[in-house]
């Protein structure tokens, strides 16, 4: 019997597709199940992002600038927490996950990269 759940078709980059395929194989699950679970886990965060976007649209330019500064602080905090989690993983396994930047690993933040690209 077909599902009554809404369906969505997306186009992925080859790298994203390869990652999803790899995770699915490692978990002995379908690619769709992996993506569906990730989206379900992200849904509360996406809801908060939608709330913030709605609030940003309802405020003036100064308010939006303040919001951007606050979100940059949050991003920095999240990146630090992610780096700590990666370090903990490395402590247990003896190595960092492949392709994952570590704290102090160099490189500009996405915001700084965008500014350079715009220049």
C-alpha positions in Angstrom: 0.0 0.0 0.0 1.4 3.4 -0.9 2.3 5.8 1.8 0.2 8.8 2.6 3.2 10.8 3.6 4.2 13.8 1.4 7.0 13.1 -1.1 9.7 15.4 -2.3 12.2 15.0 -5.1 15.6 16.7 -4.7 18.8 16.9 -6.7 22.0 16.2 -4.8 25.7 17.0 -5.5 27.7 13.8 -6.3 29.6 14.3 -2.9 26.3 14.5 -0.9 24.9 11.5 -2.7 28.0 9.5 -2.1 27.9 10.3 1.6 24.3 9.3 1.9 24.9 6.1 0.0 27.9 5.3 2.3 25.9 5.9 5.5 23.0 3.9 4.2 25.3 1.0 3.4 27.0 1.2 6.8 23.7 1.1 8.6 22.1 -1.5 6.3 19.3 0.9 5.5 17.9 2.5 2.4 19.1 5.9 1.2 15.5 7.2 1.6 15.3 6.0 5.2 18.6 7.7 6.0 17.5 11.0 4.4 14.0 10.8 6.0 15.5 10.3 9.5 17.9 13.2 9.0 15.2 15.5 7.9 13.0 14.5 10.8 15.9 15.2 13.2 16.5 18.6 11.5 12.8 19.6 11.4 12.7 21.4 14.7 15.8 23.4 13.8 14.4 24.2 10.4 11.2 25.4 12.2 13.3 27.8 14.3 15.1 29.0 11.2 11.7 29.7 9.6 10.7 31.6 12.7 13.9 33.7 12.6 13.4 34.4 8.9 9.9 35.5 9.5 11.0 37.8 12.4 13.8 39.2 10.2 11.3 40.1 7.5 9.2 41.9 10.0 12.0 44.1 11.4 14.0 47.0 10.1 17.5 47.0 8.7 19.2 47.8 12.1 17.2 44.9 13.6 18.4 42.5 10.9 22.0 43.6 11.3 21.7 42.8 15.1 20.2 39.5 14.3 23.0 38.6 11.9 25.6 39.5 14.5 23.8 37.3 17.1 23.6 34.4 14.7 27.3 34.7 13.9 28.0 34.3 17.6 25.7 31.2 17.8 27.5 29.8 14.7 30.9 30.2 16.4 29.6 28.5 19.5 28.2 25.6 17.5 31.4 25.2 15.5 33.3 25.0 18.8 31.0 22.4 20.2 31.3 20.4 17.0 35.1 20.6 17.2 34.9 19.4 20.8 32.8 16.4 19.7 35.3 15.6 16.9 38.1 15.8 19.4 36.3 13.4 21.7 35.8 11.0 18.7 39.5 11.3 17.9 40.4 10.5 21.5 38.3 7.3 21.4 39.3 6.1 17.9 42.8 7.6 17.7 42.0 9.6 14.6 39.6 12.3 13.5 36.8 11.3 11.1 38.1 11.7 7.5 37.2 15.0 5.8 36.2 16.7 9.0 38.0 19.9 10.0 39.3 20.1 13.5 39.6 23.1 15.8 42.4 25.3 14.7 42.4 23.4 11.4 42.6 26.7 9.4 40.4 28.0 6.8 38.0 31.0 6.9 34.5 30.9 8.2 31.8 30.7 5.6 31.0 34.3 6.2 34.6 35.4 5.6 34.8 33.2 2.5 31.7 34.8 1.1 33.2 38.3 1.6 36.3 37.3 -0.2 34.3 35.8 -3.1 32.2 38.9 -3.3 35.3 41.1 -3.6 
